[in-house]
Amino acid sequence: MNSKWSVGVFCLAALSVMSLFAIGEIKDAATGEQFPAEITVSHQGKNYDLEATGVATRKKLIVKVYSIASYLQKGAQGSDPLAKIMSSDNAKQLTIKWVRDVPVAKVVETYRESFKTVLEGSQGVDINKDIETYLGFFTKDAAKGGELVLRWFPKGYVEVLIDGKAAGTITSEPFAKALWSIWFGKKSVVNVDQLLSNLKS
């Protein structure tokens, strides 16, 4: 076999493999963090296939704090992309990758501020107890390279994983919507359009 032809075939094959990996991932251009384009999660014996809706960067002034990827159940119905995300009928996930160290006290303080902003002027159900339960899941500093996973399954079941370990669960649709509103609400802490950029209407 001609050696030049062999090298050409090898290079073509290598590029094909690289393309497959590229197709199978989404990347936060601001931080370089990569996330799988599709994931499968399980709840009560049922598997849910989710696909990435987008990725964004959380910044505090000019400091990059974390990258966040949003996932939504495949085949989710609805003409409004944001409504798809906020519907309790669909399984979804938020994956956060820390790009700097953050003391646990600061993590909790920031969440308190975010929930206060989300619930400002709200006449809805009191979810303070659920918020305190959620904040209690954070018991150690967030380390650069660490990961926080939030899953929202139908009927308001929220599952929290910190660095791959189950931290706790909360079943409350009002709480689930408030939690997701931190990133998808009118005063989102990230660019909502980026989190929805892969979601077709």
N, C-alpha and C positions, 0 to 999 in steps of 0.2 A: 504494500500500500504506500502511495506517495506520502512522504513525511509531512510535506506542507499541507496536503489535503487532510491528513490525520489531525494536525494541529488546528486546522480550521474547524473541523467537526467538533473537536474537544472544546474549543472556545465557544462555539455556538451552543453546545450543550450546557456549558457553564453559565452562559448568559441566560439561557432558558430557566435554569434552576434559580439564578439570582432574581429573575423576573417573578417567578412563583413566590419567592419569599417577599418580594416587594408588594405583590398583590395581596399577600396574606397579612400585611401589617399596615398600620397607620402611624404617622409620626408627628410629634409636636416639633415643628420647625424651630420654635424658640428655645427649646431645651435639648432637643435631640432624643428625647425619650420615645420609645416605640411600644406599641400595643397591638395585640392580635386584632385582625379585622372582624373575626367572628369567634364566638365562644359558646359553650354549652354549659348550662347550670341546671341543677336539680333541686326540686322542692316537693316534699311529700310523695316521693316515688315517681314524679313526672319530670321529664327532661324538657328544657326550654332552649331553643336555638336563638341566640341573640346576634345582632350585627351592629357594628359601630356606627353611631350617628355623627360622630365628630370628636375632635380633641381640642383642648384649649389650655392656656397657661394662667395660673393664679399668680398675680403679682401684688406686692405691697409697695406702693410707689414704683420704684424701678427694680426692686428686688424680686427675682423669680423664686416662688415658694414651692409650687408643685405643678405637675402636668396632670390633667384630668381627661379621661376618655369616657364617653357615654355610649351605652349599648341599649338596644331596644329589641324586643321579641320580633322575630321575622314574621312578616305577614300582618303586622299590627294594622288595624283598620282606622280610617279617618282621613279627612282631607286636610286638616290643620296639623302641621308637623309638631307644634308645641303641645297641642291637645293629645296627640299620640303619646308623647313623653309623659304627660301629667295624668293620663288615664290609669286608674287602678286596675283596669281589665288586662293590662299588658305587663309582662315580666320585663324588668330592666335592671341595669347595673351601672354604677359609677366606679371607675377604678382611678385611684389617686396614687401618683408616684412622687414622693418627696424629693426635691432637688437641693434641699438644704436642711440642716438640723433645726428643729423647732421645739423649744421646751414645752412639756405637756401643759403647763399653766397657760402658756400663750395659745396653744391649740384650743383649750377649753374656753378661754376668754374670747377668742375670735368667734367660736361657735355661738356663744351667748349673744354677742353683738349681732351676728348674722340672723339668728332666730328672732331677736328683738326687731330687727329691720323688716323681716318677712311678715311678722305678726302685727306690726304697727297699725293701729286702727282697725284690727280684725275683730269681728263680732262672732267669730266661730267658736268651736269647741275648745275648752281650756286644755292645752297639751303640756302644761308646765311639768307635770309629773313624768311624762314621756321624755321630755327634753332632759330632765335631770338623770333619768335612767340612761339615756344615750350618752350624756357627758361622763357618766360613771364608767363607761367602757374604756375611756382613755386614761390609762394608769402609768404610762411611760412616755418619755420624750419621743417625738417623731424624728427618726434619723434619716439622713440623706441616703437614698437607695431603698428606703422602706416603702411599704405599700398598704393602702387602705382601700378596702372593697366594700361597697354598699350595694345591697340587692333589695329590690322592691318587687315582691311577688303579688299576684292578685289578692284582693281583700285586705290590702294594707299590711302585709307581713314584711317587715324589714329585717334583714340579716346583715350583721356587721362582722367583717373579718379584718384583723390587723396583723400584718406580716404573715399572712397565711393561716392564722389561727382564729377560730371562732371567738368573738368577743361578747356577743349577745344578740338577742332578738327583741323586737317590739312589734306588736300587732295593733296598728292604729292607722287608718287611712288619713285622718287629718294630720297626724305627725309625718307620715310618709310624704304627703304633698308639701308640707312645710319644709321638710329636709331637702327635697328636690328643688324647691323654690329658691334655695340659697344659690343655686347655679342656673336655674331656668326662670326665675321670677323677674319682675320689672327692675329690681335693683340687684341683679346678678353680680357675683364677685368675679365673674369671668365674661368673656365675649360669647354671648348666647348663640350668635350666628355661626361661630366656629363650631360649637357643640352640636349644631343642627345641620352643618354643611353637607353631610353625607346622606341625610334623610330626605327621601323623595316625598313630595306632597301627594 
